[in-house]
Amino acid sequence: MLRKTIPCVLLALALVLGLFAGCDKKEETSPSASPSASQESATSSAEEFPDKDPSKTTIKITAVRPLSGANVSFEYYNYGPVYKMWVDEVNAAGGIRVKEYGNRQLKIDLTVYDDTSDVGVMTDLLVKTMTQDKPDFVLSPCSTAGLQAAAPIYNQYGYLMIGAEGGGTDTRPLYDQYPDVFFTTSFSVHQVPKMTEIFNELGVKKVFITYMQDAHGLEYLETTEEEFPKAGIEFEAIAAPWDFADMTPIITQAMAYGADAFVAYCYPPWNASLIGSAISMGYNPNAWVCGPGGSQQSFYDEAGGMAINGMMFEGAWSVNSGPAYADFAKRIAEHYKNDSNWGPEWWGSAGYWGAMEMLQIAIEETGTLDNHTIADYFRSNVIQTSLGPMQYVNHELTVDSWAGMIGQYLNGVTEVIDVGAKRTATPLYPKPDWPAK
């Protein structure tokens, strides 16, 4: 069983931080601490637990995920490896203890369906599994568009949705409509302010930005337009072409602008092409921030490895974020050592792991598999996971629940470079010149 104890001082600090983080948001209840281990032991020994269904032997969980198609990399690197390892570790430990089932340990029975990276297929499969399989829980589908389409379905059939890959300012309108949806991925309003602090500290005064003309790029650009002026940072933003094969026009404009930093709010194929064009054209700004894909170790290795030492990226945790993070990194690497598709991911995977532990703890503490009760527990508690205290405020995992928001590859190792206590290494600025091919 996972431990939930939070010392009083830490809890008080977490409550204060949670209050400030949610001061402009709707919050139904104030967070509280989970019971201590001694309290839990005393309660368990003093109570007898009736079994509502002695024939139930497993916790049935299903998922509709991109096992093929354009989004399959998310299943290789992001949430996919995390939820599968969580199931394996839970089952190896004997299962999750559920009080309403006689306080028995129930192992997880997992079934995953392939949505082929198609939102329409995904919604059809969600309805099918919820109405035919009738599982205890349904894990999150992939992508912001997928989560937007899935939320009303989860709500209709009474399921809790713990969103993984995806989320942003355009998913916030869902919160008032669907009370039991939660999002674990950090996005623009969490990351861009931290990037601004870093740039301000380093003395970055001028930034060239290229962005996708879609929800992701426009959202990050909008947040940048709010944050950069606060630090007196000048910037020019140019939309990236839809054809990522030739990025020389973008790099030519960036070179002419003469910025201290280059920022790409783009997807992996565009980011790889931008890096390749910059290297071939001899473009070397003092800082380079890579959008989605940059947090994947495989992307870094394939884009150049040590040849692009010093590349910064959105979303960050590190083996140096603490012993628990180092242990998680070691365990997941060992778990997938024979899987040629897997590679380390340094944005969302730690947060996703924490979210899975939060689900397990909520089940054990509430003693039920009732989705609404679990959601109420999420809303009301700071939960002590193996990676530290985590909390949902206004449906989002708080900034304080994460190890960091901006990372940098330093000699092949990802480091958190946020200003403040979570920093694991001093930012390398200016970055080394990337050698021309």
Buried (B, 14 or more C-beta within 10 A) or exposed (E): BBEBBBEEEBBEBBBEBBEEBBEEEEBEEEBEBBBBEEEBEEEEEEEEBEBEEEEBEEBBBBBBBBBEBEBBBBBBBBBBBBBBBBBEBBBEEEBBBBBBBBBBBBBBBBEBBBBBBBBEBBBBBBBEBBEEBEBBBBBBBBBBBBBBBBBBBBBEBEBBBBBBBBBBBBBBEBBEEBBBBBBBBBBBBBBBBBBBBBBBEBEBBBBBBBBBEBBBBBBBBBBBEBBBEEBEBEBBBBBBBEEBEEBEEBBEEBBEBEBBBBBBBBBBEBBBBBBBBBBEBEBBBBBBBBBBBBBBBBBBBBBBEBBBBBBBBBBBBBBBBBEBBEEBBEEBEEBBEEEEEBBBBBBBBBBBBBBBBBBBBBBBBBBBBBBEBBBBBBBBBBBBBEBBBBBBBBBBBBBBBBBBBBBBBBEEBBBBBBBEEBBBBEBBBBBEEBEEE
